[in-house]
């Protein structure tokens, strides 16, 4: 009887362990799903086209980008690529979306007291040519599908602003050169078309002419709309 009792206890214990393990397995996907939805919702509000890859793909596994609902902050994983130093690549986690691109790069390569878990001494030794050239000499681009977007003028914009109107698959990839950069594409919001003064004069003249015509009895439609 004692042997049977011990056996039943073991079976009950194993069954309980299996049940708890399954409960953890089912809770994790729900929590991850909630976090993913919060992340995508916030990215959309910021004007960022954010896309996730299927579970198991290396880029998805390496990604730690998240939205902290308590702090109301985006924390970006960012891949940095340095073609002028043997195509050195660094995946840096925990970059606040509200920090400027300059602050992010300064923390990675310049400041004496960096915040993070990187081996900063090794990174800075390997990227010494970039550091020696100085940040103002760098050309910086956001990698997109078949093109690179020039974000050099965006150094003093937040990371969220740098990524606005662009597509991010799991995490952004930023490429930096200090010499011989390839042709780059300007960011859409940075392209401002200045209207010539002559056109403004012509348009004002046209509007004056239109108002004269209205005074001569051709403004019936405008009067109806006002009414």
C-alpha positions, 0 to 999 in steps of 0.5 A: 500500500505504501508503495502504491501511495508513493507511486500515486503521489509521484504521478500527481506531482508530475501531472501538476508540473506538466499542467503548470508548464502548459499554463506558462506556455499558453500565457506567454503567447498571450502576453507577447501578442498584447505587447506586439499589438501595443508596439504596432499600434504606437508605431502607427500613431507615430507614422512608422510602417512597422512590420514583424517577421514570423516567429523563428526567423533570426531578425525576429529572434534578435529583436527587442524593440518594444513599447513601454505602456507605463512610460509611454516610450518606444525602446528601439533595437537598432542595427548600425552598419559601418562599411568603412570599417570592414562592414562592422555591424552592431545591434544595439538595444534599448534606444529611447525613441524620444532621444535624438539620433545624435544622442544615440550615436554619442552614447554608442561611440563618443561619451565617456559614460555610456549606458547599456550592455555593449562592450564599448571599449572593443566597439570604439577600438574597432571603429576608431577611424569613425571616432577620429573623423568626428560625427560632423563628417559622417554620412548617415542613412536609413536602410530601406528596400533597395534604397538608402534614405539620407538622414544626415540632416536628422541628427538632432531629431528624435529616433521616432522622427527619423523613422517617420514615414519609413518602413521598419522590419523588426528593427531599423538598420542605420548605415554610416560612412565617413568617406565615399558614401554612395548616392542616397535618397532624401527623406520625403518630409525634408523635400520642401519646394519653394514657390517663386515670388513671381508665381505668388505675384501672378496668383495674387494678381489672378485673385484680384482679377477674380474679385473684380469679376465677382464685383461685376456680377460673376460671383453668384456661386460664391454668394450661394456658398457663403449663404 
